[in-house]
């Protein structure tokens, strides 16, 4: 008698995964795109002592934090909203 093997089940892929991948990439590019120049100006300030370099490093660091924390906040609340939508309308 032949044995029946169970077919593995995988989680369903939802349509919003592609949009979230785009979101992750945009936030990643924004964070890295402001972090690297911030580090550059910090090193430049450490080497030269110019106040302009320190000001630019501080400003870019603030933008880096804003993008990272804003992206994290949107990520969490986006998942909450999508989860509630699926509970109520699917």
Buried (B, 14 or more C-beta within 10 A) or exposed (E): EEEEEEEEEEEEEEEBEEEBEEBEEEBEEBBEBBBEBBBBBBEBBEEEEEEEBBEBBBBBBEBBBEBBEEBEEEBEEBEEEBEEEEEEEE
